Structure formats: structure tokens, C-alpha cells
Amino acid sequence: MVEVKDLAITFSGKTIIGGLTFRLPDGCKATLKGPSGSGKSSVLMALMGFVKPSGGVIRINSSELNDSTIKQVRSITAWVPQEFGFNLEYARELLLLPFNFKLNKNCQPSQEEISGMLYEFGLSPEIIDKPLKNLSGGEKQRISLCSALLQKKPLLLLDEPTSSLDLNTKKIVTKMFTQNNGLTVLSASHDDYWAEHNDQVIDITAYH
């Protein structure tokens, strides 16, 4: 489903990623591993078309990623960035934010689907009516992850998906994503627990 070949990413004349190559078949779970600033998030953003590579090729479902295919790629991809909130006021706004975009307007989740997903992540359905300022980082992170699954996309790009979670919650979240055979998941993570439950761990430092 995802093929990256000789990917290079350059900022201000400095190459931060060079020659990155990997392949994820359908259903594969993989994580990019490396220290902060090593380019993990930039790779995810390149797959979303938010960062333009300076070299190499990205193929998703055998289609090369470019200006003419990016809309198609985004239609099958859910992305959870490391920073979430976007100056929103309520948890409901955070959960439903992706459904405001044109590509997702036809897949609005029902209240029953929302409540069921929140419950799976160990959250009370009433949490979506609370102000975001009253929620912990872990609660906000889980709401963003709930939102990603509610989009029902086959490809998920997750940036540090367990960074704000305690161990028990981390186990729940890890199981939700890694044991779902219908999902192809590429993440960026420092978390050893998350990484050891993935099919592939890609050391990004080997491509500097």
C-alpha cells in the first residue's frame, strides 16, 4: 500500500532525510524511530503532501504522490499530528474537526459511533461536551485518535500517538491500532512499548 524509495527532504539547503526506502504492505504497522528533530514528522507530512520532497518517490496504492494524486491519497488517509487542539474550545470540535473538510463530509459519524469509540478508548461519552482546557493531554490525545478511527480510512499516519498516555492507557490504544488487520499504520514514535508491537521499526537516523 505504501512504498517510499530514496526519499530526500531538505530544509534551508540542509538535507535532513536522504535515501529513505521502505515498503508497507496492506495491514502493516510500522513506526519511524529516531531522536527529536531527526525528520520523523517530516516524513509523515511528506506522505500527506504538506512537505515537498527534494528527491525520491512516494507511492500509495501504486499511485505516485504528486499534485494530481494528492487529493486521492488524502481521501484514504487519516492523519493525527503531534500537536492537536488548533485553538478549539470544546472536545467535540476536536473530535469532529476532520469531518469539516470536504473529503470527509460524507463520512460523518453517528452519535452512537462516537460514543462507542470513546468507550473503547476508555473515555466517557460525556467528555465531548467538556472544554478542552479542562482535559488532560492524554484525554485530548485519545480524542484525536478516536477521530482518526471514526474516519474509517485504510491508511493512518500517527505522530507520537502514545506520548501523553500512562502505561495502562497506552496498552489499550496500542491494541486498538496494532491488532486491527484492516488498517495500514505508519507512525513516528519514541515509545519502545508502541514500537515493539509494530511489524516494522524504521530507524530514521540511518538515513541522515
N, C-alpha and C positions, 0 to 999 in steps of 0.2 A: 504493500500500500504506500509506503514512504521510502524513497530512495534519494540519498544525498551523496553526490560524487564530487570530490575535490573542491568542496565549498571553501571560499575565502571571504572574509568580512574585514573591511578596512575602515577605520575612523581616523580622520585628520592625518591621512598619509601613513598611519601605523596599522599594520595587519595584526589583528587580534586573534583571528582564526585562519588557518591555511591548510588546505588539503584534507579537510574533514570528509570522511567517507563512511557511510553506514547504510544498512537496509533493514527496514522493519516490515515483515510480512503482516497480513491482516491478523489482528488479535494479539500482536506482540506488545509487550510492555517494556519500555526502555527508559533509562534515565541518563542524563548528561551529568557527569560528576567533575567537580573542579572547584578551586577557591573562588571567593568573591572577585568579580572583575575579570574572570577568565573567559567570558564570552558565552556562557550557557544561555542567558536570557536573549542574547542577540541571535543565537541560532533559532530559538523558538520564534522570535519576531521575524526572522527571515522566512520561515515557513508560512507565516501569516501575511507576508508581503509588506510588513512595516519597516523592514530593513532591507536595502538592496545589496545583494552580494557583489563583491568585486570580482568574483570568479566562481567557476563550478556550476553544477546543475542540481536543481531540486525537482524531483518528480513525485507527484501524488496521484495515485490511481493511474499510473502510466502517463499522465499528462505533465509536461514540463511547466513549471511555475513561471509565469510571465504576466504581463499586463492583460493579456487576453484571457487567461485562465484563472486569475486570482479570485474572481467572483465565484466561480465554480468551486474552487478549493475552500473558500470561506463558508460556502453553503453546507459543507460536510464536516466542518471543523468547529469545535468549541475550545475557546482559549481562556485560561484563568491566569492573569498576570500576578506578579508578586505583590504589587500594590493594588489594593481594592478600596472601594468607597466612593471615589470620584465626587467628593463633596456632596454626597447624597445625605438625606436626613433620616430616612426610615429603612429598616431591614427589607421591607417589601420592595422598595425601589432598587436595592442592590440585587435581590434575587431575580427581579423581572427586567433588569437593565438590558440584557442581551436580546430580549424579546421586543424591544423598541426598534431594533434595526430591521430594515426592510427584508433581509434574508430570513429572519426568524419570525416574522409576524404571523405566518401561517401555522406555527407550532406552539402557540400559547398553551401553557399547561393549565389544567383544571385545578380548582381549589383542592380537590381530593388528591390529585397527583402531587401537588405541592406539600400538603400535609403528610402524605405517605413518605415522601422523600426526606422531609425534615426529620421525621420519626426514625428513619433508617440511619440518619447521621447523629442520632442521639439528641435531637433538638425538639422542643415543644412547638407545635404548630403556631401557638400564640406569639412566638418570637418575632414573626414577620411584621407585627404591628408595633414593635418597640423602636425607639430612636436608636440609630447606630451608635451614638455616643455612649449609650448605656450598655453596650455589648462588649465582651472581651474580644481580643484579637482572634482567639480560637473560634469563637462563635461566628464572627464575620467571615473567617476563612471557610468554615463549613458551609455557610450560606452560599458563598461563591461556588463552592464545589457542587452543592446541590443544584444550583442554577445550571452548571455545566452538564450534569447528567440529565436534567429535565429537557435540555435541548435535543436530546436523542440523536446526537451526531456520532458517526462511526469513528472519528478521529478526535482525540483530546490532547491539547498542549497545556501542560500544567507547570507553572513556575513556582518552585518551593511549596508544594501542596500541603506539607505537614509541618511547616516551620513554626507555627504558633500553637501546636497541639501537644497535650500531655500524652504519655505513653498509651494509656488505655484508649483514648480517643483516636490516637494515631493508628492503633491496631484496627479499629472499626473502619476508618477511612481507607487505609491501605487495602483491606479486604474488599471494600466496595469497588475499588478500581482494578486491582490486580487479578481478582477472581471472576471478572466479567469478561467472558470469552468473546463477546460481541464488540468489544472496544479495542482499538489500537491507541496506545497511550505513549506519548513522548513527554518526559518531564525533565526539569532541571532541579537538582536537589543536593543538599549537603547531608541529608539524613541517611545514615547507614541502615536503619531499620527498613525504611522505604526501599532503598536500593537493593537490599538483599532479597526482596520479594519481587523484583523485576526480572524479566527474561534476559535483558542485556544491560550492562553498565558501560557507558562510553566515557572514557577518561579524556576530557577535553584538553587537558594540559599536554597531551601527546601531539596536539595539532597547533602549537604556538610557534 
